[in-house]
Amino acid sequence: MSSPDTLTSVPEIVCVGENMALITPTDAGLNQATHATIGLAGAEANVAAGVVAAGHRVAWASRLGNDPLGDRILSDLGRRGMDLWVERDDDAPTGVMFKDPGVESSAVYYYRKGSAAARMAAGFLTADRLQGVRIVHTTGITPALSASCSEMVDELFTAARAANALVSFDVNDRRPLWSREEASATLARLADAADITFVGRDEAERIWGTVTPAEIRAFLPHCALLVVKDGDVGATAFEGDAEPVFVPAPVVDVVEPVGAGDAFASGFLAATLDGADLAARLSAGHAAAERVLTIAADLPPLD
């Protein structure tokens, strides 16, 4: 991992989480395909790339295997302009995700148990390392990777606060990674403790049984700023005891929805760094999501 002394300035945001190699068949489903593409998949790096594209200094922090797929991820993310706070592991591989495209939706299959990123543990990022950072962002995917990752996220919240950084947390529930019962309790605790929390209305209903944005706010009363995303309806922000702010989603011809939530978070966080008001931040989130919804990938292609 790079030393802070080697950086010309401190990043405004640090995004913490796993990035995987993404294998997508191009000529048939996984059970019959003979050709495929290799890309990248990872919520936190998606957010980092979006905030960089908006003109801000961002670091992505994680662990990768000391293998060709790890090299590929570093090369791609480095070309996107983010700082790479990455440890390499000689004994654990880079995680892999397979996508099985379908007419109505795509199925995904994870091969990330025991990955290098799953070995992140308490002490991975300290308050000293985060000095000067304005926002630390992670998601509910990270604590689901392993017990040590869950402990790391708990400590990350504490370290960020000690460094006077805001904690941003996207619930981002991934059903294949853990049980509903375990996810419900852990995600509720972290979402309620964050300074900024993003959650989809549908995923909140799935894991907590809360149906409306107001019910989600009542369930997460301590989060300083709660953003509830409701697909093509719009997004509602609850800040303190103020009246909620709602901004409708634009009408979009969707090519693929994967990655839109990460893009929304990147637009919202970039606008937060710019000092925009709450409605403008929600609009920036929608605009960033719209750009991803109109392409068949999580991130725009590199030039």
HELIX and SHEET records of a PDB file:
HELIX    1   1 PRO A    4  THR A    6  5                                   3    
HELIX    2   2 ALA A   43  ALA A   53  1                                  11    
HELIX    3   3 PRO A   68  ARG A   79  1                                  12    
HELIX    4   4 ALA A  117  ARG A  119  5                                   3    
HELIX    5   5 ILE A  141  ALA A  144  1                                   4    
HELIX    6   6 ALA A  147  ALA A  162  1                                  16    
HELIX    7   7 ARG A  175  LEU A  177  5                                   3    
HELIX    8   8 ARG A  180  ALA A  193  1                                  14    
HELIX    9   9 ARG A  201  TRP A  208  1                                   8    
HELIX   10  10 PRO A  213  PHE A  219  1                                   7    
HELIX   11  11 ALA A  260  LEU A  273  1                                  14    
HELIX   12  12 LEU A  278  LEU A  293  1                                  16    
SHEET    1   A 9 ASP A  83  ASP A  89  0                                        
SHEET    2   A 9 VAL A  58  GLY A  65  1                                        
SHEET    3   A 9 ILE A  13  VAL A  16  1                                        
SHEET    4   A 9 ILE A 135  THR A 139  1                                        
SHEET    5   A 9 LEU A 166  ASP A 170  1                                        
SHEET    6   A 9 ILE A 196  GLY A 200  1                                        
SHEET    7   A 9 LEU A 225  ASP A 230  1                                        
SHEET    8   A 9 GLY A 234  GLU A 239 -1                                        
SHEET    9   A 9 VAL A 245  PRO A 248 -1                                        
SHEET    1   B 4 ALA A  36  ALA A  41  0                                        
SHEET    2   B 4 MET A  20  PRO A  25 -1                                        
SHEET    3   B 4 VAL A  96  ASP A 100  1                                        
SHEET    4   B 4 ALA A 107  TYR A 111 -1                                        
END                                                                             
